Amino acid sequence: MESLIEPIPQEDECRRTEDVPIYLTEAEMKDILRTLPGQDDISKTLVNPLGKFVVHMGTNYNKMLDVSKSTADRVPIHDLCKAFQDHVSVNQSLLKSEIEKSNKELQETLHGQSLSFHMYNPLIRCPERFSPTDTILTVARQVEAAKLFPQGRQRFSGEREGTSPPITEWIYAMNIAQEKLNLSEREFKERMLLSTTSAAHRMLRNLIQEGDSVGGIYHKLMLMHDNTMKPERAKEELLRFKISRNSTINRGQGHIMELATAAARIFPEGDLRKSYSNSEACLGLIRSLPITSSTIVNTAYNRLISVAAQQGKVAMYTDLMAYLNPYHSQINEDIKRNGKIYETNGSRTQRNFRSAPYSSSRPQYQPMRRLQMHNLNRTNYQSRPDTGPKNKFMNSLYCSLCGQNNHRASEGCYKMRDERGRTVPVVPAQVPCTICEKKINKKLYHPLKFCFNKNPNSSFVNKKPRM
């Protein structure tokens, strides 16, 4: 009868067991690939670092069983490699599905962000808090809502002509009412309909029927009806802004603050926008003034920066305005003498800084049309009808150069001739001719050089041009 207890290995066998290598040699790996079936699975497993370690463990286990002459089942290497490859393929399929799922979620997120980009840095934000249930349930609540939301002439119509308020003022009023009443989103949309009229009401009704959110409705209304200056345009206007002579430092400071605030909207709300707005406003004020006043403002600004740095704060534009209060009279006098003079349509005219010089397209200089004097010699002024009253201030035909009522000085006067008797263009003088005042007792505004009464014997006096 065979013994159930295995014999204890002898010393030589134990020594041989201890000499079993932990890792396979390259020759042993090639022998495994050559002799065992399922070489494709084995080769793939050996390429994998973890699979190579598993194959080593299985091979060493089988060798130890052979050395100890154990009857335990051996581990088939090809089955081990196939099981490992099945596990790897399952992991790869799971990883692939997770990657596809992640890519899909990322695409949906990017698409959602592209559709709601207007919510990140809007000019006016929509209400963020709505009641989960309706709140206008009593008559007193309805009366309160009617008082707070825009009604009557304050309703927004979207028309440029009329008493309708701007879109920004209307949205601001809607937000204030919602903040105080905390209506549900459905009630707020109803109040938006009641607070609009004409084209804006029709558009708003369509947007609500399509299921747009309050933020989307705000964005579309702003796109169609908002004429607020864009940040890029405000930056350009601020760079070239100069205070005109007929303006003051107070008006210039207000306009610069408006432009700097509009230019800073390119940044999101926070400290960065605040710092940019204040720095651009201070620098814009320095650029807009004449040299003397600009030096005063620059000195005050540097002093303000040093004080703010010691306190760990940012130099504020309002603080600079307060610093300049003692110098207002001096700066205003400098502006009056050396301020900017804007030229429009060929004439130098003093313009207010809120008018045309701040448009993107500056008016081009158009030179005055040259006077066609050669036509004067072919014109018969006696043939023109002399109609209308003889009042030189009321009659449309009056020449301040010669006093006649049958032509204008701007058209050219036939009595204005040079030494050779040729008709020449003459601009009316600022003071009347002293010779004509003494001789004919008339105030004629021609230069003394062209006076036709200073030499009565001249052959050109009162001589009409030939046909």
C-alpha positions, 0 to 999 in steps of 0.5 A, a space after each residue: 500500500 502506497 504511503 499518503 505522505 510524500 517522502 521528505 526530500 533529501 539534501 541534494 534535492 533541497 539544494 537543487 530546489 534552491 538553485 531554481 532561477 527566479 527569472 527566465 533567460 532569453 534562451 528559455 523565453 525563446 524555447 517557450 515561444 517555440 515549444 508551447 502552443 498559442 504563441 501569439 498570446 504568449 508573445 503579446 504577454 511577454 511584451 507587457 511588463 506585467 505579463 512578462 512577470 506573470 509568465 516568469 512566475 508560472 514557469 518557475 512554479 512549474 519547474 519547482 513542481 518538477 524538481 520536487 516531483 509533486 503530483 500537483 497540477 501544473 500551470 499551462 503557460 499558454 492558458 495563463 497568457 490567454 487569460 492575461 490577454 483576455 483581461 487586458 482586452 477587457 481593460 482596453 475596451 473599458 478604457 476606450 469606452 471611458 475615453 469616448 464618454 469623456 470626449 462626448 462630455 467635453 464636446 457637450 461642455 464646449 458646445 454649451 459654453 459657446 452657446 452661453 458665452 454671453 453669460 461670462 462677461 455681460 454688460 448687465 447680468 440677468 437675475 440669478 435668484 428665482 423663487 421655486 413657486 409663484 409668489 404673486 398670490 394676493 392683490 397687495 402683491 400684484 399692486 407692489 409688482 405693478 409699482 416696481 416694474 416699468 409701466 406706462 411710458 417706461 415700457 421698452 418698445 425697441 424704437 429709437 424715436 419716442 419716449 422708450 427708455 434705453 435697453 440698459 435702463 430698462 433691464 436695470 429696472 427689471 433686475 431691481 424689481 426682481 431682486 426686491 420681489 423674488 418672483 418665479 421665472 415664469 412670473 418674471 417672464 410675464 412681467 417682462 411681457 407686461 413691461 414691453 410694447 410694440 416690436 420689443 413685445 412681439 420679439 419677447 413673446 416669440 422668445 418666451 414661446 420658444 423656451 429661451 432662458 432669461 439670460 438668453 432673452 437678455 442677450 438677444 435684446 442687447 444684441 438688437 437694441 444696445 448702442 453702448 460703446 464697445 470696449 475697443 472703440 472706447 479705448 481708441 476714443 480715450 487714446 485720442 481724446 483732448 479737452 477742447 477750449 470751450 470745455 472745463 476740467 470737470 467735464 473732461 474728467 467725467 467723459 474720461 471716466 465714462 470712456 475708461 469704464 467702457 474700455 475696462 469691460 473687456 476684462 471680467 468683473 473683479 480687481 483686474 477690471 477696477 485697476 485697469 479702469 483707474 489706471 487708464 482714466 488717470 493716464 487719459 486725463 494726463 494726455 488730454 490736457 495742455 502741456 502745463 496742466 498735464 505736468 501738474 496732473 502727472 506730478 499729482 498722479 505720481 504723488 498719489 501712486 507713492 501714497 497708495 503704494 505705502 498703504 498697499 492700495 491701488 491709485 484711484 481715479 477719484 482720488 486723483 480728481 480730489 487731488 486736483 481740486 486746488 488747481 481747477 482754476 489754473 487748469 481751466 485757464 490753461 484749457 481756455 488758452 491752449 485747449 484743443 481746437 477741432 476743425 470741421 468742414 475746412 473752418 476752425 471751430 471750437 467743438 465740445 468734446 461730446 460731439 463729432 470729433 470723437 467719431 471713428 471717421 473724422 471729417 475730411 478737410 474740404 477746401 473752399 471752391 476757388 472763385 471763378 473770376 473770369 466769369 465776372 467779365 462776361 456777366 452783365 449785372 444790369 441785366 439782373 432783376 433788382 427785386 425785393 426790399 432794398 435793405 442790405 441786411 434783409 436782401 439776399 443779394 447784397 455786396 459788402 464790397 461795393 454796396 450793390 444789390 445785384 450780386 454777392 461778395 462771395 460770388 466776386 465783385 466786378 469793382 474789385 480790380 488791380 492796377 491793370 484793370 483785371 477783376 480779382 477775388 477780394 475777401 471783405 475786410 473787418 473794418 469799413 473803408 475810411 475813404 468811402 465813409 468820407 466821400 460817399 458816406 457808406 460803410 463798405 468793407 473792402 481793403 483800401 488797396 481796392 477802394 474805387 473812390 480813392 482815385 475818381 479819375 481812374 478809368 475803372 471807377 464804376 465801370 461795368 464789365 463788357 459783354 
